[in-house]
Amino acid sequence: MGRLVILAVAFMGLLLLSADAQPERRVALVIGNGTYAEAGTLTNPVNDALDIAGKLRSIGFDVIEGNDLGKRELERKIGEFSDALQGAGVGLFYYAGHGLQVEGRNYIVPVDARLDMPVKLQLEAVPIDEVLDIMEQQTKVSLVFLDACRNNPFARNLSRTATTRSATALAGLAQFDSTRGSFIAFSTAPGAVAMDGTGRNSPFAAALLRHMAEPGQSINDMMIAVRRDVVSETREGQRPWEQGSLLERFEFVPGGETVAQPKPTAAPAPETKVAALERSVGDDKTAIEKFLRDDYLAPDAAAIRETVKRLYAPSATIFGTRYDSDAVVKLKTDWFAQFASWSFSLEPGSLDVTPQGENRAEAVFAMSYDYQPKDKSVARMTGKARVTLGLVKSDGQWRIASETSQAMN
């Protein structure tokens, strides 16, 4: 008898094909520029971009990413993003690195830029509004996050060489003239300079990573929480700001009709408390691995409905969409009804468990799969996928609160 797995990794489109509540595809472009040829190195943009890309994938976004890009590479990534947006419902652009404004227009600065004279701006930099225009023409919802206000030597150089016939470059970014169905978040107020941060992430990116995946939280409430965190961490030195023209409520992780109220930002946990939390989850890593091998990857095929209800929390977020247990059962049974046999295995040494709070953890691992379709005209499907599970512990047992996956090359 073939073994049954609850998550149909790497084939989300097929998994949801027969479901009534098929979510709209969401596509993100994430760029981090930190190693500049003529402006030194910024510590955190690449880290910020890598972590934001990972977070977006974990909540169901298709992510196109690039780091330390020159002008031509950046333009190619934008073109790839434009192609991927066709048919998508949501587009998101995140940029960390140097940016500047000239005459109220905002520009991304590639790492190979040579901006010693204002007349070179159009040749060396990329206008952000062009990326926004691509998104607004192809999606109903366009989201932009700009952590591009670091103290900028390019702005200083351009200002020194400006003439009466050339525009003066300013540090920080400017408000966009107009938007259509968009939400634009700046890491700091218009014209102000943001901080790069002293840890792995900038204050703005770190706050986004903390709050982005909270179920049922609107993007507006998320930004309130992000702003509180950044203001607190920078001691009033930086205040994130946003402008928007969304026509409907947007949630990164839908959570039903109940709107989550903004929560007061908690102070960072003392190092001793964090260490204790990591030890607690670390001690339970063996139990989590056993849960994956014995239950998640090989549940009781003869009692699938009971198995799903036992493995999942009363409601679970699958690829960014919230489902109750009955809907999860339908998704899984509809998927596996297409196959004559299947087998799955946890890749040795791939499991990474991260504490997310008391009785919560994130498990990320690589998994091999092998599907044999009932229809002999359909090719056998084999490969590997990177799976991310949000886990909660209830009555001493781990259960799945969220799941997503991405095919691996």
Summary of the structure (lengths in Angstrom):
residues: 409
radius of gyration: 22.9
end to end distance: 28.7
largest distance: 79.7
contacts: 1339
relative contact order: 0.13
helix: 32%
strand: 30%
